[in-house]
Structures are given as structure tokens and as C-alpha cells.
Amino acid sequence: MGTLSCKSVSTEMTSGMYTTLRWPDLVDINAGHVTNQLISLTRHWISMVDNGVRADWTYGTYLQLDELLALQGDDRGVSNDELHFIVVHQTFELWFKQVVRELCEIRDSLGNSEVPEEAIPSCVHGMRRVTEIFRLMESQWSVMETLTPQGFLAFRDDLGTASGFESYQMRELEIILGLTKSMRGTNFDPLDQFRKIAERDPTQTHALNRLTEASQKPSLLDAVMSWVRRTPIMGSRQEDPGDDERIRKYVEAHLFAYSEHSLNQQRSMSESGNMNSEMLDARMESARSQARDFLLPNGKVDRARAGLLFIESYRELPLLTWPRALVDAVVELEESMVKWRHAHARMVERIIGRRVGTGGSSGVDYLDGTAKYRIFTDLWAVRTVLVRPDLRPELENPEFYGFSQGS
């Protein structure tokens, strides 16, 4: 077995702190005989030593509670109501930090040209964590609602023009997700806003730099759609010869099934006599036309949408277990974010009514508009064009997906 030896290793203690022991001093490592776990643990321990980590951490020193608890304005004598307001929003910012970290890792993982199957569960786990964070933050608005309108007005003027608009972490996570100016439906541009903030307050230049960097990278939306575009459909992969023809055949077969399903529904509704037949016919025909436009925009196959359709249609296939979990996790994440935004708007309306926001926004109207944002639109829209399991095109190459149709 190989040896792990150290040159000039010292474990001197100075005021309870390890002062020396450097990773470069570790030599003669035979990687074939030293486990990855040992290497990882050793690096972690030495990293702690190098960074001056105490061996006798307490709860307070580990969390830096003294520093943290000095950041709520006690030095200027804030009221209980204002302290409560500050604590809730600082908590949001701490959660945003975690969300940004999780989203970046998921984006980078899915953005690779080849995504190992074993990477998908980790992405799903990260998305579910972000979802639970937004659910937790949604419940925090209930805590905010213990603030009365008069209680807020007592310190509102002290905020000046400070506004949630200026949460650069919130703007950053929106950019990472893939929210664009056109999706906002307004003239609001986070980069323009933070350029003005940085001009007014140079200490905020770092926020502008972070947003600029995030905007120059592919978004999570880009990564998800790139990943789903490579879905094997009917056993055909994107790089396989004849893939275009096979995918079009699948899409056309699905659209035929969708049309037949739609016509049957139309006849059933018409016979019930509960709807104006002309209005019903027009509505159902429009739905069939929209389904075709979704799957064949400009008459051409959209492979990413076809991939989503295949994953949603054949969810029971073993090979699609984690892909469908990932698609569901993305939708669930966005849903939790929408609910958080909606709860935000209702909390604000309850406390300040329809007043103009502190940053000069339209207040509740603006917040209601944010609850309409949708980033992963195709992941929602594909559910509109699904058909009953018994009407799906017959699965080709079932063995490719770890499934035997006669079993």
C-alpha cells in the first residue's frame, strides 16, 4: 500500500488555532491506494487550518452571530415594527443567496454538451430545494402582515427611495432563470437600473458587475431547452441519420391523435346542448391550430418541444424517470415563485393599499404584473397538447427505454 507522508508538518497551537500545515507539504501520495474520501477529508481539514478556523467553534462564532445581529439598526433605535420589517427582508436576501448558488450549479450542469444521466438527480434535488425555499418565503409574507398600515407608515419615510427593485440578488436570480425584458412586458431593465444606481453610489458597482456577468452567460432556460432538445424520441437521437424524418413522423402522428380526440370532445359537447355550437366549433378549431403551431412552428419541427412532448407522453418509461422528474421540478419551481410573487402583492395591498411604491413604481399593480411572468413557457404549454395514453402513437424501440411492451 502506498504511503502518505508529510514534510515538516506542524500542529502548533497559537491561541487555540492551528497555524501551520500546508497541502503542498503532503507528498508521496499514491493515488491508487489512497481513497478519494481520505484525500477529500484531508484537504478539507487543511483548508480549515489554512483559513484560521478554530478547532473549538461555538454556535455563535461559527454563525458569526455577533456580526449578524448588529445589522438590524439597533444603533439608531428602530421600533419593533421596523426591526421586524428589516429582519424579514434580510432573511429574504439570505435565501436569495442560496437560490442563486443552486441555480448556477444546475444551469452549469445542464448546459454541458453532454449531461451524464447521474447528474440529473442532483439537478432535481437542487430545484426542489429552491422550490421549498420559495414556499418558505411565501409564508414569510404572513409574518409581514402582522405589520399594520399605521405601523408601516410610522417609519416608511425613513426608507427614502429604497425599494425592492434594488435587490440585486433578486434581479440576478431572474436573469439566471432566463427572464428577459420582453417577458416582463415593461420597459424595466435591471442592468439600466443598476447602472444608474452605481453612478449614484459607486459602492454598488459590484452589484452591476454581478448582473452583467449573469446576463452574459446562458440562462437556466437555455440550458433546459438545450438538454431537452437532445431527448431520444422513438429511439432516435438528435445525431442519428434520419432523425428529422422520424421526429416529424412522430409529431404528425401525435397531432392526428390530438385532432381526433378534439373532434370527439367537440361532438360530445355539441350534443349536450350546453354551448353555442358555432362558438364551440371555432374554439376547438383554434385549439387544434394552436397545437400544430406549437409543435410545428412555421411548418418545421421544434425538436425541443417534441422532446418535451415525448417525455410527458411516455412518462412511465424507465429511461424517462429522471427526465420527467426534472421537467416537473422546473414547473414546480416556477409555480412556487409565482405564488410567492402573488402573496407579496396581496401583502402590500393589505398594508399600503394602492399607494405609489417607495421607489416610484405603481406599487401593487406592478407586483401583480410580476405574478404573470412565465419563463419556462414551453414546459407549461406542452401540457395543453397531450392526449389520453391509449391515443398516443405506438412506442417504437421500447427496449431503448428499458421497457418491453409485452411484459
C-alpha positions, 0 to 999 in steps of 0.5 A, spaced: 500 500 500 502 506 498 504 511 503 502 518 505 507 522 508 508 529 510 514 534 510 515 538 516 508 538 518 506 542 524 500 542 529 502 548 533 497 551 537 497 559 537 491 561 541 487 555 540 488 555 532 492 551 528 497 555 524 501 551 520 500 545 515 500 546 508 497 541 502 503 542 498 507 539 504 503 532 503 507 528 498 508 521 496 501 520 495 499 514 491 493 515 488 491 508 487 491 506 494 489 512 497 481 513 497 478 519 494 474 520 501 481 520 505 484 525 500 477 529 500 477 529 508 484 531 508 484 537 504 478 539 507 481 539 514 487 543 511 483 548 508 480 549 515 487 550 518 489 554 512 483 559 513 484 560 521 478 556 523 478 554 530 478 547 532 473 549 538 467 553 534 461 555 538 454 556 535 455 563 535 462 564 532 461 559 527 454 563 525 458 569 526 452 571 530 455 577 533 456 580 526 449 578 524 445 581 529 448 588 529 445 589 522 438 590 524 439 598 526 439 597 533 444 603 533 439 608 531 433 605 535 428 602 530 421 600 533 419 593 533 415 594 527 421 596 523 426 591 526 421 586 524 420 589 517 428 589 516 429 582 519 424 579 514 427 582 508 434 580 510 432 573 511 429 574 504 436 576 501 439 570 505 435 565 501 436 569 495 443 567 496 442 560 496 437 560 490 442 563 486 448 558 488 443 552 486 441 555 480 448 556 477 450 549 479 444 546 475 444 551 469 452 549 469 450 542 469 445 542 464 448 546 459 454 541 458 454 538 451 453 532 454 449 531 461 451 524 464 444 521 466 447 521 474 447 528 474 440 529 473 438 527 480 442 532 483 439 537 478 432 535 481 434 535 488 437 542 487 430 545 484 426 542 489 430 545 494 429 552 491 422 550 490 421 549 498 425 555 499 420 559 495 414 556 499 418 558 505 418 565 503 411 565 501 409 564 508 414 569 510 409 574 507 404 572 513 409 574 518 409 581 514 402 582 515 402 582 522 405 589 520 399 594 520 398 600 515 399 605 521 405 601 523 408 601 516 407 608 515 410 610 522 417 609 519 416 608 511 419 615 510 425 613 513 426 608 507 427 614 502 427 611 495 429 604 497 425 599 494 425 592 492 427 593 485 434 594 488 435 587 490 440 585 486 440 578 488 433 578 486 434 581 479 440 576 478 436 570 480 431 572 474 436 573 469 439 566 471 432 563 470 432 566 463 427 572 464 428 577 459 425 584 458 420 582 453 417 577 458 416 582 463 412 586 458 415 593 461 420 597 459 424 595 466 431 593 465 435 591 471 442 592 468 439 600 466 437 600 473 443 598 476 447 602 472 444 608 474 444 606 481 452 605 481 453 612 478 449 614 484 453 610 489 459 607 486 459 602 492 454 598 488 458 597 482 459 590 484 452 589 484 452 591 476 458 587 475 454 581 478 448 582 473 452 583 467 456 577 468 449 573 469 446 576 463 452 574 459 452 567 460 446 562 458 440 562 462 437 556 466 432 556 460 437 555 455 440 550 458 433 546 459 431 547 452 438 545 450 438 538 454 431 537 452 432 538 445 437 532 445 431 527 448 431 520 444 424 520 441 422 513 438 429 511 439 432 516 435 437 521 437 438 528 435 445 525 431 442 519 428 441 519 420 434 520 419 432 523 425 428 529 422 424 524 418 422 520 424 421 526 429 416 529 424 413 522 423 412 522 430 409 529 431 404 528 425 402 522 428 401 525 435 397 531 432 392 526 428 391 523 435 390 530 438 385 532 432 381 526 433 380 526 440 378 534 439 373 532 434 370 527 439 370 532 445 367 537 440 361 532 438 360 530 445 359 537 447 355 539 441 350 534 443 349 536 450 346 542 448 350 546 453 354 551 448 353 555 442 355 550 437 358 555 432 362 558 438 364 551 440 366 549 433 371 555 432 374 554 439 376 547 438 378 549 431 383 554 434 385 549 439 387 544 434 391 550 430 394 552 436 397 545 437 400 544 430 403 551 431 406 549 437 409 543 435 410 545 428 412 552 428 412 555 421 411 548 418 418 545 421 419 541 427 421 544 434 425 538 436 425 541 443 418 541 444 417 534 441 422 532 446 418 535 451 412 532 448 415 525 448 417 525 455 410 527 458 407 522 453 411 516 455 412 518 462 412 511 465 418 509 461 424 507 465 429 511 461 424 517 462 424 517 470 429 522 471 427 526 465 420 527 467 422 528 474 426 534 472 421 537 467 416 537 473 421 540 478 422 546 473 414 547 473 414 546 480 419 551 481 416 556 477 409 555 480 412 556 487 415 563 485 409 565 482 405 564 488 410 567 492 410 573 487 402 573 488 402 573 496 407 579 496 402 583 492 396 581 496 401 583 502 402 590 500 395 591 498 393 589 505 398 594 508 399 600 503 393 599 499 394 602 492 399 607 494 405 609 489 411 604 491 417 607 495 421 607 489 416 610 484 413 604 481 405 603 481 406 599 487 401 593 487 399 593 480 406 592 478 407 586 483 401 583 480 404 584 473 410 580 476 405 574 478 404 573 470 411 572 468 412 565 465 419 563 463 419 556 462 413 557 457 414 551 453 414 546 459 407 549 461 404 549 454 406 542 452 401 540 457 395 543 453 397 538 447 397 531 450 392 526 449 389 520 453 395 514 453 391 509 449 391 515 443 398 516 443 402 513 437 405 506 438 412 506 442 417 504 437 424 501 440 421 500 447 427 496 449 431 503 448 427 505 454 428 499 458 421 497 457 418 491 453 411 492 451 409 485 452 411 484 459 
